[in-house]
Amino acid sequence: MRVFLDHNSTTPVDDRVLTRMVPFFGVAFGNPSSAHSFGAEAAKAIEKARTAVSALVNAEPDQVTFCASATESINTVIAGIQRGTIVSSAVEHAATLESLDRARSRGVSVTLLGVDAHGILDLNELRTTLERGAALVTLLWANNETGVLFPIESVAEICAAYAVPLHVDAVQAAGKLSINFGRHQIRYLSISSHKLFGPKGAAALISKDRLSLQPLIVGGGQERGQRAGTENVPAIVGFGAAAEFALEELGSRMDVVKRLRDRLEDTLLERCPSLWVNGRSSPRIANTSSVSFPGVDGDDLVSTLDALGIAAATGSACHSNSTEPSHVIRAMTGSYEKARQTVRFSVSHMNTRDEVDFAANSIIRATEMLRSSA
Ligand code: PLP
């Protein structure tokens, strides 16, 4: 049996999504900018996808700019800040942290808020920081490593009170939580197709004020001048279809996923009481489990599990080639060792109970093997 428990890194394309994409590789291959019926057909499909993506997060279609990845979207927002202070957190995705490094090198000051042992943000610290003024707050909604949720509704109110624009990295939240961009005072939101059973190569920067952003890529004026380059029509169509299914099925998917994730955690904790689940008592997205295994190296556990047919991860996929253990677990626990001993499991509604049981047994077997060979 091969079991994929790494859905926070990426997801398979839903068969129904693929079916909707296929014509746009073939008969409907037009360039959306062309002034003939082939072009018009592609342009119409993009607008349909824009409507579906906007509906997923309760935004307006004209607030959606398609781009190639959420990394691009996050880079675009942060690149727009040329002076002042950007406030973020120590547990962001590399797309944010590395964009913030660039911002620092152009003279922007960056304040990273810490989190407590449960991964929770201190809203009073946010308020105190904003009293000194800021050009942007950028925070993720659901942490990709632990699933812990930041209280974005409260963050949005605080940012509004200090008149500071808020960008939310909702990559792991979209399709797993109900998101109301229209209601909350969130200026910019980034989401990604391949995390919600759509294809890679499509993402969205959703903005209440897109003219405040400088496009990263200039050229042919696509996406109303906000993101040049011929659109990846099949991927955008797939993103739209994936968003449509995610919205329709959000509740039922999350019921399944929560049951599977909790079953995995309960089995592991019952059979190995020395394990530690990071952020277990915090509000979390339903699919993610970050587990620290005392005495076991996380990288060794991931490769042993891979040999047993289980796909899991240490930290985020973007950092999986790095030898540095998770900055998220270090920020939560202050412990390099605990970070090194942590593995993330992320389930989806496509997993089954049998798979989760097989995975739990394999994880226990693998940790015993690694402990006995240490
Ligand atoms: N933000 C978070 C929280 C993520 O988990 C990821 C991907 O892992 C990204 C941003 C980057 O998304 P993309 O792969 O679309 O560039």
Boltz pocket constraint, residues with backbone or C-beta under 6 A from the ligand:
constraints:
  - pocket:
      binder: B
      contacts: [[A, 8], [A, 9], [A, 68], [A, 69], [A, 70], [A, 71], [A, 72], [A, 93], [A, 95], [A, 140], [A, 142], [A, 143], [A, 144], [A, 169], [A, 171], [A, 172], [A, 191], [A, 192], [A, 193], [A, 202], [A, 203], [A, 316], [A, 317], [A, 318]]
      max_distance: 6.0
